[in-house]
Amino acid sequence: MILSLKGIYKSFGKSTVLKNISLDIDIPKILALVGPNGSGKSTLLNIINNLVIPDQGEITILNKSNKDTSIFKEVSYMQDNSVLYHYLTGYDHLQFIANIQGLSKKDIVSTAERMGITGYLHKKVGHYSLGMKQHLLIAMAIVNDPKLLILDEPLNGLDPTSAIKIRKLLLELYNEEKAIIVSSHNLSEIDHITSHVVFLKDGHIIEEDIKQYEYYFYLFSVDKLERAKDILKRNDIAFDLMDGKIKLDHLFSLQDIAQKLGNEQVVILDIEKIRLGTENRYKKIFAKEVQS
Ligand SMILES: Nc1ncnc2c1ncn2[C@@H]1O[C@H](COP(=O)(O)OP(=O)(O)OP(=O)(O)O)[C@@H](O)[C@H]1O
């Protein structure tokens, strides 16, 4: 097990942000941590990285306590760009990590090449755009080739081309047998890059395999709902109701359904083909928050 959380609690004053969080992560895995602003994502990531001390609970990384300094070569934590020094160059930042981690100049150069930042590596960070800073932060996180990579909002400020490149990089790292935890608000990106999602809601986690979101369904609006339900039941066609519409699995033949309803004077007003996806799952889990 690369990371194991057991019974983590954390409060700030009277507000309990994390309640009995337990989670096991093995390699290879790309896991997204998702939740509304203030739900405790950064607090949880900080706790994993021993930057915030939980009130209760245990964190082990590669079967060692997260307080054991020997694990620092195996873990990287990318925070937001406030950790960067504007008066230093990108190279200075990478060299600083290389010195601590006992890495060579070759490691810096190859990481810079992999991240496509060689062209501005010797410029001061104060002159970097948001996307350039983001590339440097990721370079700093991967230069030591860690087994566990924790990235807080890695796609922040990236244009579509850069986002596609980072997505590719994460998949490469996954194929190199890493475990990656990504905190992100970008739900459509999560569909592309992750295998599992952990939703943080009211201090608890809901962990799900993303595969279950990958199915499509149809939503039919009809003029005579009761008659349509009756027709489907008589024809042994399984359906659900959603927002006053008929929800059907995508495997049914649209033509066949339309014919059966039409034969009995039910008019189809609209048909939507919907992919469940992380965003729709999020809307369901956080229905109250989304509506308010
Ligand atoms: N050091 C602290 N002192 C007091 N309260 C804190 C502290 N750190 C976090 N909090 C509170 O804990 C809650 C969770 O904050 P956290 O930053 O972990 O949320 P988040 O999910 O990362 O939010 P966002 O998506 O906005 O980054 C918030 O209500 C925040 O105000």
The ligand as an SDF file (V2000), in Angstrom:
LIG
                    3D

 31 33  0  0  0  0  0  0  0  0999 V2000
   -5.3140   27.0840    9.2810 N   0  0  0  0  0  0  0  0  0  0  0  0
   -6.6480   27.1850    9.3230 C   0  0  0  0  0  0  0  0  0  0  0  0
   -7.2790   27.8190   10.3270 N   0  0  0  0  0  0  0  0  0  0  0  0
   -8.6190   27.9020   10.3840 C   0  0  0  0  0  0  0  0  0  0  0  0
   -9.4420   27.3800    9.4720 N   0  0  0  0  0  0  0  0  0  0  0  0
   -8.8800   26.7290    8.4290 C   0  0  0  0  0  0  0  0  0  0  0  0
   -7.4540   26.6010    8.2970 C   0  0  0  0  0  0  0  0  0  0  0  0
   -7.1980   25.9070    7.1730 N   0  0  0  0  0  0  0  0  0  0  0  0
   -8.3990   25.6220    6.6140 C   0  0  0  0  0  0  0  0  0  0  0  0
   -9.3930   26.1210    7.3740 N   0  0  0  0  0  0  0  0  0  0  0  0
  -10.8400   25.9810    7.0980 C   0  0  0  0  0  0  0  0  0  0  0  0
  -11.0980   24.6370    6.8030 O   0  0  0  0  0  0  0  0  0  0  0  0
  -12.0700   24.5190    5.7520 C   0  0  0  0  0  0  0  0  0  0  0  0
  -11.4970   23.6840    4.6330 C   0  0  0  0  0  0  0  0  0  0  0  0
  -10.4920   24.4460    3.9740 O   0  0  0  0  0  0  0  0  0  0  0  0
   -9.6390   23.8480    2.7760 P   0  0  0  0  0  0  0  0  0  0  0  0
   -8.6990   24.9200    2.3240 O   0  0  0  0  0  0  0  0  0  0  0  0
   -9.0510   22.5460    3.1800 O   0  0  0  0  0  0  0  0  0  0  0  0
  -10.7680   23.6000    1.6790 O   0  0  0  0  0  0  0  0  0  0  0  0
  -10.6130   23.2550    0.1190 P   0  0  0  0  0  0  0  0  0  0  0  0
  -11.5790   22.1540   -0.1740 O   0  0  0  0  0  0  0  0  0  0  0  0
   -9.1820   23.0150   -0.2150 O   0  0  0  0  0  0  0  0  0  0  0  0
  -11.1350   24.6010   -0.5440 O   0  0  0  0  0  0  0  0  0  0  0  0
  -10.8180   25.2400   -2.0150 P   0  0  0  0  0  0  0  0  0  0  0  0
  -11.5040   24.3680   -3.0260 O   0  0  0  0  0  0  0  0  0  0  0  0
  -11.4530   26.5780   -1.8960 O   0  0  0  0  0  0  0  0  0  0  0  0
   -9.3380   25.2950   -2.1650 O   0  0  0  0  0  0  0  0  0  0  0  0
  -12.4480   25.9420    5.3580 C   0  0  0  0  0  0  0  0  0  0  0  0
  -13.6230   26.2970    6.0400 O   0  0  0  0  0  0  0  0  0  0  0  0
  -11.2730   26.7650    5.8670 C   0  0  0  0  0  0  0  0  0  0  0  0
  -11.6860   28.0630    6.2280 O   0  0  0  0  0  0  0  0  0  0  0  0
  1  2  1  0
  2  3  1  0
  2  7  2  0
  3  4  2  0
  4  5  1  0
  5  6  2  0
  6  7  1  0
  6 10  1  0
  7  8  1  0
  8  9  2  0
  9 10  1  0
 10 11  1  0
 11 12  1  0
 11 30  1  0
 12 13  1  0
 13 14  1  0
 13 28  1  0
 14 15  1  0
 15 16  1  0
 16 17  2  0
 16 18  1  0
 16 19  1  0
 19 20  1  0
 20 21  2  0
 20 22  1  0
 20 23  1  0
 23 24  1  0
 24 25  2  0
 24 26  1  0
 24 27  1  0
 28 29  1  0
 28 30  1  0
 30 31  1  0
M  END
$$$$
